[in-house]
Amino acid sequence: ASSIWQPRLASLAGVPVMVSHGRQDGLLPFGAAEWMRDQLTAAGAVVDWQPFDGGHEIPRSVLVAAGTLLRAAA
């Protein structure tokens, strides 16, 4: 699968991307989100990293951050 997505990472240079993840997520390991953040950052994406204490959910703080990102892009 990496042969498909890895060549496309370069197209994300300069693109704002928000990544959020709960430290206690029981469905997706927190380390996977950290890895994705690192891949995006290495590709030059402008990453807004939003880790939070919680599980597989979207807390209000992340929704607020997403709204801020979307307003900035409009």
DSSP file (Angstrom, degrees, kcal/mol; ACC not computed):
  #  RESIDUE AA STRUCTURE BP1 BP2  ACC     N-H-->O    O-->H-N    N-H-->O    O-->H-N    TCO  KAPPA ALPHA  PHI   PSI    X-CA   Y-CA   Z-CA
    1    1 A A    >>        0   0    0      0, 0.0     4,-1.7     0, 0.0     3,-1.7   0.000 360.0 360.0 360.0 -32.4    0.0    0.0    0.0
    2    2 A S  H 3>  +     0   0    0      1,-0.3     4,-2.3     2,-0.2     0, 0.0   0.797 360.0  65.9 -64.5 -25.0    2.9    2.4    0.7
    3    3 A S  H 34 S+     0   0    0      1,-0.2    -1,-0.3     2,-0.2     0, 0.0   0.732 106.5  43.8 -66.7 -19.2    3.8    2.2   -3.0
    4    4 A I  H <4 S+     0   0    0     -3,-1.7     4,-0.4     2,-0.1    -2,-0.2   0.902 124.0  28.9 -88.2 -49.7    0.5    3.9   -3.7
    5    5 A W  H >X S+     0   0    0     -4,-1.7     3,-0.7     1,-0.2     4,-0.6   0.813 107.4  68.4 -86.8 -29.7    0.4    6.7   -1.1
    6    6 A Q  G >< S+     0   0    0     -4,-2.3     3,-1.3     1,-0.3     4,-0.4   0.905  98.0  50.8 -61.9 -43.7    4.0    7.4   -0.5
    7    7 A P  G 34 S+     0   0    0      0, 0.0     3,-0.5     0, 0.0    -1,-0.3   0.777 107.3  57.2 -63.2 -22.8    4.7    9.0   -3.9
    8    8 A R  G X4 S+     0   0    0     -3,-0.7     3,-1.3    -4,-0.4     4,-0.2   0.607  82.4  85.0 -83.2 -12.0    1.7   11.3   -3.4
    9    9 A L  G X< S+     0   0    0     -3,-1.3     3,-2.3    -4,-0.6    -1,-0.2   0.859  78.8  65.3 -59.1 -36.5    3.0   12.7   -0.1
   10   10 A A  G >  S+     0   0    0     -3,-0.5     3,-1.5    -4,-0.4    -1,-0.3   0.790  90.1  66.0 -59.1 -27.4    5.0   15.4   -2.0
   11   11 A S  G <  S+     0   0    0     -3,-1.3    -1,-0.3     1,-0.3    -2,-0.2   0.609  91.6  65.2 -70.3  -9.3    1.8   16.9   -3.2
   12   12 A L  G X   +     0   0    0     -3,-2.3     3,-2.4    -4,-0.2    34,-0.3   0.428  68.1 131.0 -92.5   0.8    1.0   17.9    0.4
   13   13 A A  T <  S+     0   0    0     -3,-1.5    32,-0.3     1,-0.3    31,-0.2  -0.353  83.9   4.7 -57.3 124.1    3.9   20.3    0.7
   14   14 A G  T 3  S+     0   0    0     30,-2.9    -1,-0.3     1,-0.3    31,-0.2   0.362  98.1 131.0  83.1  -5.0    2.5   23.5    2.2
   15   15 A V    <   -     0   0    0     -3,-2.4    31,-2.2     1,-0.0     2,-0.3  -0.676  60.5-123.3 -84.6 129.1   -1.0   22.1    2.6
   16   16 A P  E     +a   46   0A   0      0, 0.0     2,-0.4     0, 0.0    31,-0.2  -0.571  36.9 176.1 -72.5 130.5   -2.5   22.7    6.1
   17   17 A V  E     -a   47   0A   0     29,-2.5    31,-3.0    -2,-0.3     2,-0.5  -1.000  19.4-151.3-136.2 133.8   -3.5   19.4    7.7
   18   18 A M  E     -a   48   0A   0     -2,-0.4     2,-0.5    29,-0.2    31,-0.2  -0.920  11.4-173.5-107.0 132.2   -5.0   18.7   11.1
   19   19 A V  E     +a   49   0A   0     29,-2.0    31,-3.4    -2,-0.5     2,-0.3  -0.991   7.1 177.4-122.8 123.7   -4.3   15.4   12.8
   20   20 A S  E     +a   50   0A   0     -2,-0.5     2,-0.3    29,-0.2    29,-0.0  -0.941   3.5 166.0-125.0 150.2   -6.0   14.6   16.1
   21   21 A H  E     -a   51   0A   0     29,-1.3    31,-2.0    -2,-0.3     2,-0.3  -0.945  33.0-119.7-163.5 140.6   -5.9   11.5   18.2
   22   22 A G  E >   -a   52   0A   0     33,-0.4     3,-1.5    -2,-0.3    31,-0.2  -0.647  16.5-140.5 -82.8 135.1   -6.8   10.3   21.7
   23   23 A R  T 3  S+     0   0    0     29,-2.9     7,-0.3    -2,-0.3    32,-0.2   0.754 104.4  44.1 -65.4 -24.0   -4.0    9.0   23.9
   24   24 A Q  T 3  S+     0   0    0     30,-3.0     2,-0.3    28,-0.3    -1,-0.3   0.064  77.6 148.7-108.5  24.0   -6.2    6.2   25.2
   25   25 A D    <   -     0   0    0     -3,-1.5     5,-0.2    30,-0.4    30,-0.1  -0.432  28.2-169.2 -62.4 120.0   -7.8    5.2   21.9
   26   26 A G  S    S+     0   0    0     -2,-0.3    -1,-0.2     1,-0.1    29,-0.0   0.553  81.7  48.6 -87.9  -9.2   -8.5    1.5   22.1
   27   27 A L  S    S+     0   0    0      1,-0.3    -1,-0.1     2,-0.0    -2,-0.1   0.835 118.6  27.8 -97.5 -41.7   -9.3    1.1   18.4
   28   28 A L  S    S-     0   0    0     -6,-0.1    -1,-0.3     3,-0.0    -3,-0.1  -0.987  88.6-115.7-124.4 125.9   -6.3    2.8   16.8
   29   29 A P    >>  -     0   0    0      0, 0.0     3,-1.0     0, 0.0     4,-1.0  -0.301  15.3-131.9 -62.7 140.3   -2.9    3.0   18.5
   30   30 A F  H 3> S+     0   0    0     -7,-0.3     4,-2.0     1,-0.3     3,-0.5   0.862 106.7  63.2 -58.0 -37.2   -1.7    6.5   19.4
   31   31 A G  H 3> S+     0   0    0      1,-0.2     4,-2.3     2,-0.2    -1,-0.3   0.806  95.1  59.7 -59.9 -30.3    1.6    5.7   17.8
   32   32 A A  H <> S+     0   0    0     -3,-1.0     4,-2.2     2,-0.2    -1,-0.2   0.891 106.0  47.3 -65.7 -38.8   -0.1    5.3   14.4
   33   33 A A  H  X S+     0   0    0     -4,-1.0     4,-2.7    -3,-0.5    -2,-0.2   0.884 110.9  51.4 -69.4 -38.2   -1.2    8.9   14.6
   34   34 A E  H  X S+     0   0    0     -4,-2.0     4,-2.4     2,-0.2    -2,-0.2   0.908 110.0  50.2 -63.1 -40.5    2.2   10.0   15.6
   35   35 A W  H  X S+     0   0    0     -4,-2.3     4,-2.4     2,-0.2    -2,-0.2   0.924 111.0  48.2 -62.2 -45.2    3.7    8.1   12.7
   36   36 A M  H  X S+     0   0    0     -4,-2.2     4,-2.6     2,-0.2     5,-0.2   0.921 110.4  52.0 -62.4 -43.9    1.2    9.7   10.3
   37   37 A R  H  X S+     0   0    0     -4,-2.7     4,-2.6     1,-0.2    -1,-0.2   0.927 110.8  48.2 -55.5 -46.3    1.9   13.2   11.7
   38   38 A D  H  X S+     0   0    0     -4,-2.4     4,-2.5     2,-0.2    -1,-0.2   0.885 110.7  50.3 -65.1 -39.7    5.6   12.6   11.2
   39   39 A Q  H  X S+     0   0    0     -4,-2.4     4,-1.4     2,-0.2    -1,-0.2   0.923 113.2  46.1 -63.4 -44.9    5.1   11.4    7.6
   40   40 A L  H  <>S+     0   0    0     -4,-2.6     5,-2.3     2,-0.2     4,-0.4   0.908 113.2  49.3 -64.7 -42.5    3.0   14.4    6.7
   41   41 A T  H ><5S+     0   0    0     -4,-2.6     3,-1.5    -5,-0.2    -2,-0.2   0.921 109.3  51.7 -63.1 -44.6    5.5   16.8    8.4
   42   42 A A  H 3<5S+     0   0    0     -4,-2.5    -1,-0.2     1,-0.3    -2,-0.2   0.809 106.3  55.8 -62.5 -29.4    8.4   15.2    6.5
   43   43 A A  T 3<5S-     0   0    0     -4,-1.4    -1,-0.3    -5,-0.2    -2,-0.2   0.558 123.7-105.3 -79.7  -8.0    6.5   15.7    3.3
   44   44 A G  T < 5 +     0   0    0     -3,-1.5   -30,-2.9    -4,-0.4    -3,-0.2   0.505  68.1 149.3  98.0   4.3    6.2   19.4    4.0
   45   45 A A      < -     0   0    0     -5,-2.3     2,-1.1   -32,-0.3    -1,-0.3  -0.382  55.4-117.5 -66.4 151.6    2.5   19.6    5.0
   46   46 A V  E     -a   16   0A   0    -31,-2.2   -29,-2.5   -34,-0.3     2,-0.5  -0.783  41.4-160.3 -91.9  95.6    1.7   22.2    7.6
   47   47 A V  E     -a   17   0A   0     -2,-1.1     2,-0.8   -31,-0.2   -29,-0.2  -0.669  20.7-163.3 -92.6 125.9    0.5   19.9   10.4
   48   48 A D  E     -a   18   0A   0    -31,-3.0   -29,-2.0    -2,-0.5     2,-0.5  -0.905  20.5-155.7-100.9 101.8   -1.6   21.1   13.3
   49   49 A W  E     -a   19   0A   0     -2,-0.8   -29,-0.2   -31,-0.2   -31,-0.1  -0.707  14.9-178.7 -87.4 122.1   -1.2   18.2   15.8
   50   50 A Q  E     +a   20   0A   0    -31,-3.4   -29,-1.3    -2,-0.5     2,-0.1  -0.642   6.4 171.5-123.5  71.7   -4.1   17.9   18.2
   51   51 A P  E     -a   21   0A   0      0, 0.0     2,-0.3     0, 0.0   -29,-0.2  -0.508  12.1-178.2 -74.9 152.4   -3.4   15.0   20.7
   52   52 A F  E     -a   22   0A   0    -31,-2.0   -29,-2.9    -2,-0.1     2,-0.8  -0.989  36.1-102.3-149.2 157.4   -5.9   14.8   23.6
   53   53 A D  S    S+     0   0    0     -2,-0.3     2,-0.3   -31,-0.2   -31,-0.1  -0.731  85.2  66.5 -80.0 112.2   -6.6   12.8   26.7
   54   54 A G  S    S-     0   0    0     -2,-0.8   -30,-3.0     5,-0.0   -29,-0.3  -0.957  74.6 -94.1 161.1-175.7   -9.4   10.4   25.7
   55   55 A G  S    S-     0   0    0     -2,-0.3     2,-1.6   -31,-0.2   -30,-0.4   0.271  76.5 -28.2-103.4-134.8  -10.3    7.5   23.4
   56   56 A H  S    S+     0   0    0    -32,-0.2     2,-0.3   -35,-0.1    -1,-0.1  -0.614 103.3  96.6 -90.2  77.7  -11.8    7.1   20.0
   57   57 A E  S    S-     0   0    0     -2,-1.6   -35,-0.1     2,-0.0   -32,-0.0  -0.885  73.9-114.2-151.9 174.7  -13.8   10.3   20.0
   58   58 A I        -     0   0    0     -2,-0.3    -2,-0.1   -37,-0.0     2,-0.0  -0.911  34.0-155.6-123.5 102.5  -13.7   13.9   18.9
   59   59 A P    >>  -     0   0    0      0, 0.0     4,-1.8     0, 0.0     3,-1.0  -0.305  30.3-105.0 -76.2 162.6  -13.6   16.3   21.8
   60   60 A R  H 3> S+     0   0    0      1,-0.3     4,-2.7     2,-0.2     5,-0.2   0.860 118.2  61.1 -53.6 -40.6  -14.8   19.9   21.6
   61   61 A S  H 3> S+     0   0    0      1,-0.2     4,-1.9     2,-0.2    -1,-0.3   0.859 105.7  47.6 -58.9 -35.2  -11.2   21.2   21.6
   62   62 A V  H <> S+     0   0    0     -3,-1.0     4,-2.5     2,-0.2    -1,-0.2   0.884 110.0  52.1 -73.3 -39.0  -10.5   19.4   18.3
   63   63 A L  H  X S+     0   0    0     -4,-1.8     4,-2.3     2,-0.2    -2,-0.2   0.908 110.1  49.3 -62.0 -41.2  -13.8   20.6   16.8
   64   64 A V  H  X S+     0   0    0     -4,-2.7     4,-2.2     2,-0.2    -2,-0.2   0.929 111.5  48.8 -62.8 -45.2  -12.8   24.2   17.7
   65   65 A A  H  X S+     0   0    0     -4,-1.9     4,-2.3    -5,-0.2    -2,-0.2   0.886 110.5  51.4 -62.6 -39.2   -9.3   23.6   16.1
   66   66 A A  H  X S+     0   0    0     -4,-2.5     4,-2.5     2,-0.2    -1,-0.2   0.907 109.0  50.8 -64.5 -41.9  -10.9   22.2   13.0
   67   67 A G  H  X S+     0   0    0     -4,-2.3     4,-2.5     2,-0.2    -2,-0.2   0.901 109.7  50.4 -61.5 -41.2  -13.2   25.2   12.7
   68   68 A T  H  X S+     0   0    0     -4,-2.2     4,-2.1     2,-0.2    -2,-0.2   0.918 111.0  48.6 -62.6 -44.4  -10.2   27.5   13.0
   69   69 A L  H  X S+     0   0    0     -4,-2.3     4,-1.4     2,-0.2    -2,-0.2   0.915 112.8  47.7 -62.4 -44.0   -8.3   25.6   10.3
   70   70 A L  H  X S+     0   0    0     -4,-2.5     4,-1.0     1,-0.2    -2,-0.2   0.898 111.0  50.3 -66.5 -40.9  -11.3   25.7    7.9
   71   71 A R  H  < S+     0   0    0     -4,-2.5     3,-0.5     1,-0.2    -1,-0.2   0.893 109.5  51.9 -64.1 -38.1  -11.9   29.4    8.4
   72   72 A A  H  < S+     0   0    0     -4,-2.1    -1,-0.2     1,-0.2    -2,-0.2   0.822 110.5  49.0 -66.7 -30.6   -8.2   30.1    7.7
   73   73 A A  H  <        0   0    0     -4,-1.4    -1,-0.2     1,-0.2    -2,-0.2   0.644 360.0 360.0 -83.6 -15.0   -8.5   28.1    4.5
   74   74 A A     <        0   0    0     -4,-1.0    -1,-0.2    -3,-0.5    -2,-0.1   0.489 360.0 360.0 -75.3 360.0  -11.6   29.9    3.3
